[in-house]
């Protein structure tokens, strides 16, 4: 049945191919002929690998591999230079290899056009610094993993507006490095990190109107003073009473509207 759909896509030069919930364990090698496909949905299958021929799909901008059985990020992805949306949620991925993200030559990052990346609900314990080099990133979902730290290079993602780090094992964020010329605070519009073990928060300097800052069920003890001017506009904040670090301002649950 899946092969029939691929044949139809080939015959019609379709821009979109949907193979969701087909119980696939492998992908046809004929994908190397799908040169016109822009959106490819393969979520809710049992895939463990992708054929090398997938790299021929150079028009591909959106690829959904969510809810499969991948144990690693498929290496062939590094050759899909046009990808803007990549979904790998609900797999069994334990490592995110830097070689999928690093330079393929002196000028091109493997996934340099990626804007939205979801690898939620996997087994990641760390993420490579190279993830911070994907400069066009707008949304990133790293929730429901086993992350204990976030690399300093994440601060380089100047277009990042939505970051989900909920349900990990984070205890702190990297210290700002003001002496580094390219250092900048993230200008997030949505930030989620409930159910972590955070005891320090330095990632966001300000919050604009209608932004969301989610601290539900976290062990965060304080908010940085930089958040004070816009604190009234935050739509979802919950802090836990506890020791306050010097120079930071304590907040009680009554300080915000809890959703």
N, C-alpha and C positions, 0 to 999 in steps of 0.2 A: 504493500500500500504506500509506504514512504517513497519507494522507488518510482511509483506511478506519479506521485506529486512532484518529484524532482524532474521526471520526464516532461510533465506538463509545464513546469516552470521554464525548462529549456526551450520547449517548443514555442512558448508565448513570450519569451524574454521578460518574464515577470520580474518586478522590482522587489517583491516581497515573497518569502517562502515560510510557511507555518508548518512545522513538524512537532507541535506540542503534543505530549501525552500519547506517543506512538509506541511506547515500550521498546524503544531503540537501544540496542547494546553497542552498535557500531554505525558509522555513517558511510554511506555509499561513496566510493572513490570518484563518482561522477560529479561531485561537488566542484571539481576543478574546471568544470564547464559552465558553472553558474556565474558568468562574468558580469551579468547585469543586475544581480540581486543586491539590494541595498539594506534590506532588513531580513534577518534570518533568526527565527525563533525555534530553539531546540529544547526548551525547558520541559521539565517533568518527564524525563526519560531515564535510561540507565547507562548512559554513556560514561566511559572511563578514559577515552582518548579521542583525538581528532586526527583525521588523515592529513598528511603533508599537503595534499592538493588544495586544502582550504585556503592556502596562501595565494591562490590564483584569484580569489574573490576580492580584488582590489577596489571595488566600488562599495564594499560593505561598510556601513556606518553604524549599524546596530546589531549586536549579537547577544542573544539570551541563552545562556547555558545553565540557568538556575535549576536546582532540584534534580541533579544527576548524581553520578558516583565518581567524579573526578577526585583523585588524591593529590594531584598537583595541577598547577596552572599550565594548561597545554602549551608547549613551546612554540607551536605554529602561530600562536596569537601575536608574537612579536613581529611577524611579517605583514600584519594587517594594518597598514599605515593610515588608512582612512577611518578607522574605528573611532566613533564618538561616544557610543554607549556600550558598555560591557557588563553583563550580569553573570556572576558566578555564585550567587547565594545558594545556600543549602546543598553544599557538596561535602567532601571530606578532605579538603585541602589543608595541609599542615604547614606548608612553606610557600612563600611567594618569592621565587628566584629572581635575583637582581638581573640576570641575563635576559629576562623577558622584557625588562624595562630600560636597560642601559643603551648606550649608543651602538647603533649598527654600523655607523661610519662616523667620520668627524663632524657631521652636520645634522644627522637625523636620529632622534630618539625613537625607539621601537613603537611606542604608543603615544607619540607626541601630540596627537589630535584628540586624545581621550578627554571627554568632558564629564561623563557620569560613569562611576565605577562602583559596583556593589559586589562585595565578597563576604557579605554577612552570613552568620550561621555556618562557620567552618571550624577548623581546628588551629588557626593561626596563633602562634605564640609571639611572633615578632613580624615586623614589616621592614623591608629594606629602605635605606635612605633614598634610594633612587626613585621611590614613589613621589618624593617631593620635587622631582625634576620634570614631572608631567605638568607643565606650566599652565595649560588651558583647563585644568580640572575645576569644575564648578560644584559637583556633588560627589560625596564619597561616603559609602556605608561600610563600616568595619565592625558593626555591632555583632554581638553573640559569638565572639571568638575567645581566645585566651591571652590576649595581649597584655603585657605588663609594662610596656613603654612605647612612647611615640618618638620617632627620630626628630632631631632638631630641624632637619630639612623640610619638614612639613610647613614651617613658617614661610617657605618660598612660594607657596601656592596662593598667589595674590588674587586669583579670581575665585577661590573657594568660598562658597556661600552656605553650603549645607554639609555638616559633618556629623556623622552618627558613630559614636564610640560606646554606646550603651552595652551593658552586660559583658564586660571584659574583666580583667584583673588589674586595671591601672591603679597606680598609687600616686603618681604625680605626672606633670607635664614637664617637658624640657625647659630649662632656664632660658630666658631671652638673652641673646648675645648681641648687645647693642653696638659692640665694636666691629661687627661684621657688616660691611657696606650694604649687602643685599637683604639684611634682616628687616622684617616688617611684622607687625601683628596681623593676624588673620581678621578679615572683615566679614565675619560670619553673620548670616541672617537666621539660620537655624543650627542649634548645637545641642546634641543629646548625649548624655553620658551617665544615665542612671544605672544603678547596680554595679558600681565600681568601688574601689577603696581609696578614692582620692582624698588627699590631705593638703593639696596645694593646687592653686588655679591661676595660671598666668597666660592663658591662650587668647583671651578676647579682651580688647581694650575698651570697647564701647558697644552699645546696643541701640539700634535705631527703632523707630516706631514700628510696632507690630512684629517685632522679632520674637523668636522663641528660644528660651534658654531652659533646658530641661534638666533638673537635678533630682528627679523622682527616685526615692529609695537609694540615694547615694549616701556616702559618709562624708561628704564635703562639709567642712567646718566654717568656711568663710568665703566671701567674695572680694575681689580686688576693688580698691577704691575707684579705679577707672570706670567701673560700671555704674557708679552712683548717679551721674546726670540723667541716665535713661532708665533707672531701675523701675520707675513707675510704669513703663511701657512694656516690660517683660510679661509674657502671657502665661508662663508656666515655670515657676521657681519654687523649690522646696529645699530648705537648708536644715541641717541638724544642729541643735545647740551643742556647744563644745568650746574648747580652748580657741582663742583668737590669736592669730599670728600678729606680731608687731607691724603697725602701719596699714593693717587691713581692717575693714569695717565689718562688725558683726551684724547679722540679720536674723530676725526671728521668722517663724512661719507666718506671722501676721503681717509681715512687711509686704507681701505680694498676694496676688490673687492666685490661688491654687486651682488648677483645672482638675 
